[in-house]
Amino acid sequence: MTNSSADFTPTDLIAGASQVLKEGGYHQIARRFQEWDTATSRLFEDEYNIVGVVVFDTCGELLRAWPDLQGSLVDVISRHVGHEESKAWDGYLVLLSPGFAPSEGMAIDAVRYNTTRLRKLVATGDDLRNSTDVERVLRPLLPLGPERANLSQESALDLLPKLLADQGIPKETTQTLIDAFREQSPLLERLHQMRGEQ
């Protein structure tokens, strides 16, 4: 077994994370902060959040460095964001590595669930296996646009007739109710119409 995911290099990860955040409405502010404008780190903000992204070659490096990076990001936020601004309280530290977590993974989980000072999003080679995984990891930071909300709702409703058919409920009945729901028509009335046509 290798020590890192074959799919990503640190350069791929920093570029992918930067692209996802920019497409999500963030802009890079690291140029104002030299320590966050390196080959492996970037600093972003939007109207609501400040996000520091750092990529490591190995999980060992991530585990050693994250406390200092957290301190650096907290310092940037406290010096440059007014206390009255809501984003003064919404700082995120994104820690990525193509390296695989130690076999027990408890140390990585301890960082992941540590919410003191900043929220952390942590992903290792175990989590980063294909090109969509970087976006999946960053999804909690991205806006939920109306098109995404509608897509999710439609997808769930579209799956419902088959799921209920597996439980013995006729697809036609479920589809009739879904159609009535989408048209905001009375459900029972539509069921009675359907039964009258049969």
C-alpha positions as CSV (number, residue, x, y, z in Angstrom):
1,M,0.0,0.0,0.0
2,T,1.3,3.4,-0.9
3,N,1.6,6.4,1.5
4,S,-0.5,8.7,-0.7
5,S,-3.4,8.7,-3.1
6,A,-2.2,8.2,-6.7
7,D,-4.9,10.5,-7.9
8,F,-3.7,13.7,-6.4
9,T,-0.5,15.7,-5.8
10,P,-0.4,18.6,-3.3
11,T,-0.4,21.0,-6.3
12,D,-3.6,19.3,-7.7
13,L,-5.2,19.7,-4.3
14,I,-4.4,23.4,-3.8
15,A,-5.4,24.2,-7.4
16,G,-8.7,22.2,-7.1
17,A,-9.6,23.7,-3.7
18,S,-8.9,27.2,-5.0
19,Q,-11.0,26.6,-8.1
20,V,-14.0,25.2,-6.1
21,L,-13.9,28.1,-3.7
22,K,-13.6,30.8,-6.4
23,E,-16.6,29.2,-8.3
24,G,-18.5,29.3,-5.0
25,G,-18.1,33.0,-4.7
26,Y,-14.9,33.3,-2.6
27,H,-12.0,35.5,-3.6
28,Q,-8.4,35.0,-2.7
29,I,-7.0,37.5,-0.2
30,A,-3.7,35.7,0.6
31,R,-1.7,38.2,-1.4
32,R,-2.2,40.7,1.5
33,F,-0.9,38.0,3.9
34,Q,2.4,36.6,2.7
35,E,2.3,33.6,5.1
36,W,-0.9,32.5,3.4
37,D,0.3,33.0,-0.2
38,T,2.6,30.0,-0.7
39,A,2.7,27.0,-3.0
40,T,0.7,25.0,-0.4
41,S,-1.6,27.6,1.3
42,R,-4.3,30.0,0.3
43,L,-6.6,32.4,2.1
44,F,-10.1,33.2,0.8
45,E,-13.1,35.1,2.0
46,D,-16.6,35.8,1.0
47,E,-19.3,37.9,2.6
48,Y,-19.7,35.4,5.5
49,N,-16.5,33.3,6.0
50,I,-12.8,33.4,6.0
51,V,-11.2,30.2,4.8
52,G,-7.5,29.1,5.1
53,V,-6.6,26.2,2.9
54,V,-3.3,24.3,3.4
55,V,-2.1,21.2,1.7
56,F,0.5,18.8,3.1
57,D,2.5,16.0,1.4
58,T,1.8,13.6,4.3
59,C,-0.6,13.2,7.2
60,G,2.3,13.4,9.6
61,E,3.1,16.9,8.4
62,L,-0.6,17.9,8.7
63,L,-0.8,16.6,12.3
64,R,2.4,18.5,13.3
65,A,1.6,21.8,11.6
66,W,-2.2,22.3,12.1
67,P,-2.0,24.0,15.6
68,D,0.4,26.7,14.3
69,L,-1.7,27.3,11.2
70,Q,-4.8,27.6,13.3
71,G,-3.0,30.3,15.4
72,S,-1.9,32.1,12.3
73,L,-5.4,32.2,10.8
74,V,-6.9,33.3,14.1
75,D,-4.4,36.1,14.2
76,V,-5.2,37.2,10.7
77,I,-8.9,37.2,11.5
78,S,-8.5,39.1,14.8
79,R,-6.2,41.8,13.2
80,H,-8.1,42.3,10.0
81,V,-11.8,41.6,10.6
82,G,-13.9,43.8,12.8
83,H,-15.5,42.2,15.8
84,E,-18.9,43.4,14.7
85,E,-18.6,41.6,11.3
86,S,-20.3,38.2,11.3
87,K,-17.4,36.6,9.6
88,A,-15.2,37.3,12.6
89,W,-16.8,34.3,14.0
90,D,-16.8,32.1,10.9
91,G,-13.3,31.0,10.2
92,Y,-12.5,27.7,8.6
93,L,-9.2,25.9,8.4
94,V,-9.2,23.4,5.5
95,L,-6.4,20.8,5.8
96,L,-5.8,18.5,2.9
97,S,-3.2,15.7,2.2
98,P,-3.0,13.1,-0.5
99,G,-1.3,11.0,2.2
100,F,-3.2,8.3,3.9
101,A,-4.1,8.7,7.6
102,P,-2.4,6.4,10.1
103,S,-4.2,3.1,10.3
104,E,-6.2,3.9,13.4
105,G,-7.1,7.4,12.0
106,M,-7.9,8.7,15.5
107,A,-5.4,11.5,15.4
108,I,-6.9,12.9,12.1
109,D,-10.4,12.5,13.6
110,A,-9.3,14.5,16.7
111,V,-8.3,17.4,14.4
112,R,-11.5,17.0,12.4
113,Y,-13.7,17.3,15.4
114,N,-11.7,20.0,17.2
115,T,-13.9,23.1,17.0
116,T,-11.9,25.3,19.3
117,R,-11.0,28.7,17.8
118,L,-11.8,27.6,14.2
119,R,-13.8,24.9,12.4
120,K,-11.7,22.4,10.6
121,L,-12.4,20.5,7.4
122,V,-9.8,17.7,7.0
123,A,-9.4,15.3,4.1
124,T,-6.7,12.8,3.5
125,G,-5.9,10.2,0.7
126,D,-8.6,8.1,2.2
127,D,-11.2,10.8,1.4
128,L,-9.7,12.1,-1.8
129,R,-10.1,9.4,-4.4
130,N,-11.6,11.1,-7.5
131,S,-12.0,14.6,-9.0
132,T,-15.3,15.4,-7.3
133,D,-14.0,14.7,-3.8
134,V,-12.4,18.1,-3.3
135,E,-15.7,19.8,-4.0
136,R,-17.5,17.3,-1.6
137,V,-15.0,18.2,1.2
138,L,-15.6,21.9,0.6
139,R,-19.4,21.7,0.2
140,P,-20.1,22.9,3.7
141,L,-18.5,26.2,2.7
142,L,-20.4,26.6,-0.6
143,P,-23.6,28.5,-1.1
144,L,-26.7,26.4,-1.7
145,G,-28.1,28.0,-4.8
146,P,-31.8,27.5,-5.8
147,E,-30.8,25.3,-8.7
148,R,-29.0,22.9,-6.3
149,A,-31.9,22.9,-3.9
150,N,-34.4,22.1,-6.7
151,L,-32.2,19.4,-8.2
152,S,-31.9,17.7,-4.8
153,Q,-35.7,17.9,-4.2
154,E,-36.5,16.6,-7.7
155,S,-34.0,13.8,-7.4
156,A,-35.6,12.6,-4.2
157,L,-39.1,12.8,-5.5
158,D,-38.1,11.1,-8.7
159,L,-36.7,8.2,-6.7
160,L,-39.7,7.8,-4.5
161,P,-42.0,5.8,-6.9
162,K,-39.4,3.1,-7.3
163,L,-38.5,3.0,-3.6
164,L,-42.2,2.7,-2.7
165,A,-42.8,0.1,-5.4
166,D,-40.2,-2.1,-3.8
167,Q,-42.5,-1.9,-0.7
168,G,-45.5,-3.0,-2.7
169,I,-47.1,0.5,-3.4
170,P,-48.0,0.8,-7.1
171,K,-45.7,3.3,-9.0
172,E,-48.8,4.9,-10.6
173,T,-50.3,5.8,-7.2
174,T,-47.0,7.4,-6.0
175,Q,-46.5,9.2,-9.3
176,T,-50.0,10.6,-9.1
177,L,-49.4,12.0,-5.6
178,I,-46.0,13.4,-6.6
179,D,-47.6,15.1,-9.7
180,A,-50.4,16.6,-7.5
181,F,-47.8,17.8,-4.9
182,R,-45.8,19.5,-7.6
183,E,-48.9,21.2,-9.0
184,Q,-50.1,22.0,-5.5
185,S,-53.4,20.2,-6.1
186,P,-55.3,18.4,-3.4
187,L,-53.8,14.9,-3.0
188,L,-56.9,13.0,-2.1
189,E,-58.9,14.6,-4.9
190,R,-56.2,13.5,-7.4
191,L,-56.2,9.9,-6.0
192,H,-60.0,9.7,-6.3
193,Q,-59.7,10.9,-10.0
194,M,-57.1,8.3,-10.7
195,R,-59.3,5.5,-9.2
196,G,-62.3,6.7,-11.2
197,E,-60.3,6.4,-14.4
198,Q,-59.3,2.8,-13.7
